[in-house]
Amino acid sequence: MWTNVQFTGSLAPSASQRWFTWGWPAAWHVVWYMVPTSPRAGAPQVDWDVSVERANDTQAAYWITVTNLTTSPVTFEGRYAVLS
């Protein structure tokens, strides 16, 4: 397994945004997760949802929607881990 940062983002209070990434080997098991980079103790800052598209016989595309759960701006990293 290895982990890497695919993208960084910032969201206004209570906002959502969608990211698209493509060309991933369909045989890979990819797990996506978001990590806030703006400190704020006491409650979750972001939530995310991942949708997958089989682009062709060998490639997959990911549609990642990130939502700011706070009433303040938030910055974050979109990270992934390849499990296989």
Secondary structure per residue as TSV (DSSP state, phi and psi in degrees):
chain	resnum	aa	ss	phi	psi
A	1	M	-	360.0	143.6
A	2	W	E	-142.4	154.5
A	3	T	E	-125.5	146.3
A	4	N	E	-151.1	161.1
A	5	V	E	-93.5	123.6
A	6	Q	E	-92.7	-39.0
A	7	F	E	-155.3	161.9
A	8	T	E	-121.1	156.1
A	9	G	E	-154.0	169.0
A	10	S	E	-140.9	144.7
A	11	L	E	-132.2	140.3
A	12	A	-	-69.5	165.6
A	13	P	T	-53.1	131.7
A	14	S	T	60.5	14.7
A	15	A	-	-89.4	160.2
A	16	S	E	-127.6	151.6
A	17	Q	E	-147.2	150.7
A	18	R	E	-113.9	135.9
A	19	W	E	-115.2	149.4
A	20	F	E	-125.6	133.0
A	21	T	E	-140.1	137.4
A	22	W	E	-136.3	171.4
A	23	G	E	88.0	15.0
A	24	W	E	-80.3	136.9
A	25	P	E	-58.3	127.5
A	26	A	T	-64.7	-22.5
A	27	A	T	-76.9	-16.0
A	28	W	S	-75.3	145.5
A	29	H	-	-100.6	103.0
A	30	V	E	-105.7	130.0
A	31	V	E	-112.5	130.1
A	32	W	E	-106.0	143.6
A	33	Y	E	-153.3	153.1
A	34	M	E	-112.8	138.3
A	35	V	E	-126.5	116.3
A	36	P	E	-61.1	142.2
A	37	T	-	-112.7	-3.6
A	38	S	S	-103.8	114.3
A	39	P	-	-63.7	137.9
A	40	R	-	-164.0	106.6
A	41	A	T	-81.9	151.4
A	42	G	T	109.9	-17.3
A	43	A	S	-162.8	157.7
A	44	P	-	-60.8	145.4
A	45	Q	-	-104.9	-37.5
A	46	V	E	-133.5	154.7
A	47	D	E	-130.8	155.6
A	48	W	E	-147.3	158.2
A	49	D	E	-135.2	136.9
A	50	V	E	-118.9	128.2
A	51	S	E	-116.6	147.2
A	52	V	E	-121.1	139.0
A	53	E	E	-121.1	130.7
A	54	R	E	-84.5	100.0
A	55	A	-	-68.7	-38.7
A	56	N	S	-159.8	-166.8
A	57	D	S	-61.3	-27.7
A	58	T	S	-119.8	-6.4
A	59	Q	E	-128.9	150.4
A	60	A	E	-121.9	155.4
A	61	A	E	-124.3	147.5
A	62	Y	E	-120.4	137.2
A	63	W	E	-114.5	114.3
A	64	I	E	-116.7	118.9
A	65	T	E	-106.2	124.1
A	66	V	E	-114.1	136.0
A	67	T	E	-123.4	132.7
A	68	N	E	-81.7	119.0
A	69	L	-	-89.2	0.9
A	70	T	S	-108.8	174.6
A	71	T	S	-99.9	16.5
A	72	S	S	-126.9	156.6
A	73	P	-	-60.5	150.4
A	74	V	E	-138.8	142.6
A	75	T	E	-114.1	155.1
A	76	F	E	-158.9	165.5
A	77	E	E	-111.7	136.7
A	78	G	E	-94.3	110.4
A	79	R	E	-112.4	157.5
A	80	Y	E	-138.0	155.9
A	81	A	E	-130.1	135.7
A	82	V	E	-99.1	116.8
A	83	L	-	-93.1	-15.1
A	84	S	-	-143.1	360.0
